[in-house]
Amino acid sequence: MNKTILTTLLLLACQTGGVQAQTCNTSNYLTTPTSRFVLNTDGTALDKKTSLLWKRCLEGYTWNGSTCTGARSAANWQNALKQAAASTFIGKTDWRLPNAKEIESIAERGCVDPQVNLSVFPNMPTTFIWSSTPDVNNTSLAWAGGSGYQNHSSYSKNFGYGVLLVRNTP
């Protein structure tokens, strides 16, 4: 199959946001083991390595005490930034979009479809997730991380991708 067509099909599959059957290579070292996180009952996860507090569900999902339910909402980059700034999840007002390196820090390199630890981020769909990092070479692009495969790159700010919030801890 032509490389351009294959790339386009993979991108479309990632953009749909559908939940797939995750595949993990258990013979590989896991890059984001559950033991690296403190899983809080309020729907957050503290990354002990980075000291970042992650919302465990994408925007559009609801934390029900044990998992994420609902469906992700897609947002363009500007609206993703606005959603983060307006969030008051667990009574905190300092939620933000993660930068590109922070998104990469939670990628589970041993798994695909989605490429995250599902114990930490339950029901995570295969989708791109916006970062706060604009592309310095093209003002119409910003970086997004893929939860499906290792495809962290810059994309049009007009695309509708998932929004995962993070905040710094004191």
C-alpha positions in Angstrom: 0.0 0.0 0.0 1.2 3.5 -0.8 2.9 5.1 2.2 0.8 8.3 1.9 -2.4 6.3 1.9 -1.3 4.2 4.9 -0.3 7.3 6.8 -3.7 9.0 6.0 -5.5 5.8 7.2 -3.6 5.7 10.5 -4.3 9.4 11.1 -8.0 9.0 10.5 -8.1 6.0 12.8 -6.4 8.0 15.5 -8.8 11.0 15.0 -12.0 8.9 15.4 -11.4 8.6 19.1 -12.9 5.1 19.2 -11.9 2.8 22.0 -9.8 0.0 20.6 -8.4 -3.2 22.1 -5.1 -2.2 23.5 -2.1 -4.3 22.5 0.9 -4.4 24.8 4.3 -6.1 24.4 4.7 -7.4 27.9 8.2 -8.6 27.2 9.2 -4.9 27.0 10.0 -2.7 30.0 6.9 -0.6 30.7 7.6 3.1 30.6 4.7 4.2 32.8 4.1 1.5 35.3 1.1 2.0 37.6 3.5 2.1 40.6 4.8 5.4 39.2 1.4 7.1 40.0 -0.7 7.8 43.0 -4.2 7.0 41.8 -6.6 9.3 43.7 -10.3 8.6 44.1 -11.2 12.1 42.9 -10.3 11.3 39.3 -6.7 12.5 39.4 -3.3 10.7 39.2 -0.1 12.1 40.7 2.9 11.2 38.6 5.7 10.7 41.3 8.4 11.0 38.6 7.3 14.5 37.3 5.2 15.7 40.3 2.4 16.5 37.8 -1.2 16.0 38.8 -3.2 14.6 35.8 -6.9 14.5 35.3 -7.5 10.8 34.5 -10.2 11.4 32.0 -10.3 13.4 28.8 -12.6 16.4 28.7 -16.1 15.2 27.9 -15.7 12.1 30.0 -16.9 12.0 33.6 -15.1 10.3 36.5 -17.5 8.0 38.3 -15.3 7.0 41.2 -13.5 4.2 39.4 -13.4 4.9 35.7 -14.1 7.4 32.9 -17.5 7.3 31.3 -19.0 9.1 28.4 -17.3 10.3 25.3 -14.5 12.7 24.6 -15.2 16.1 23.3 -13.1 17.3 20.4 -11.7 20.8 20.4 -9.6 22.9 18.2 -6.4 24.2 19.8 -7.8 27.6 20.9 -10.8 26.0 22.5 -8.7 23.4 24.2 -6.7 26.2 25.8 -9.9 27.9 26.9 -11.3 24.7 28.3 -8.2 24.2 30.4 -8.3 27.8 31.7 -12.0 27.5 32.6 -11.7 24.1 34.4 -12.6 24.0 38.1 -12.2 20.2 38.4 -11.9 19.2 42.1 -12.1 22.8 43.0 -8.8 23.8 41.4 -8.5 26.6 38.9 -4.9 26.1 37.7 -5.5 23.3 35.2 -3.7 23.7 31.9 -2.9 21.8 28.7 0.3 19.8 29.1 3.3 20.8 27.0 4.5 18.4 24.3 7.2 16.9 26.6 4.6 16.3 29.4 2.4 14.4 27.0 5.3 12.3 25.9 6.1 11.6 29.6 2.9 9.6 30.0 3.1 7.7 26.8 3.3 4.0 27.4 5.9 2.9 24.8 5.1 -0.8 25.4 1.5 -0.5 24.3 -0.5 0.8 21.4 -4.1 1.6 20.7 -4.1 3.4 23.1 -0.5 4.2 24.0 -1.2 4.9 27.7 -1.4 3.0 30.9 -5.1 2.2 31.1 -4.9 1.6 34.9 -4.0 5.3 35.2 -6.1 6.7 32.3 -9.0 4.3 32.1 -11.1 4.1 28.9 -8.7 6.4 27.1 -9.7 6.3 23.4 -7.2 6.2 20.6 -7.0 9.9 19.7 -4.6 12.8 19.4 -4.3 15.0 22.6 -3.5 18.7 22.3 -0.5 20.1 24.0 0.1 23.8 24.8 3.2 23.8 22.6 2.8 25.9 19.4 4.9 25.0 16.4 7.7 27.7 16.4 8.1 27.3 12.6 4.5 27.6 11.6 2.0 29.7 13.6 -1.0 27.7 12.2 0.3 24.5 13.9 0.6 23.2 17.4 2.0 20.0 18.9 -0.3 17.1 19.7 0.5 13.7 21.1 -1.1 10.5 19.8 -2.5 8.0 22.3 -2.7 5.4 19.6 0.8 5.2 18.3 4.1 7.0 18.7 3.0 10.0 16.5 3.8 13.2 18.4 4.0 15.9 15.8 2.5 19.3 15.0 -0.9 19.6 13.4 -3.3 22.3 12.3 -4.7 24.2 15.2 -8.1 23.9 13.5 -8.3 20.1 14.0 -10.5 18.7 16.7 -8.5 16.6 19.2 -8.8 15.4 22.7 -8.1 17.6 25.8 -6.3 16.1 28.8 -5.7 18.5 31.7 -2.7 18.7 34.0 -1.6 20.9 36.9 1.6 21.4 38.8 1.7 20.4 42.4 3.3 22.5 45.1 
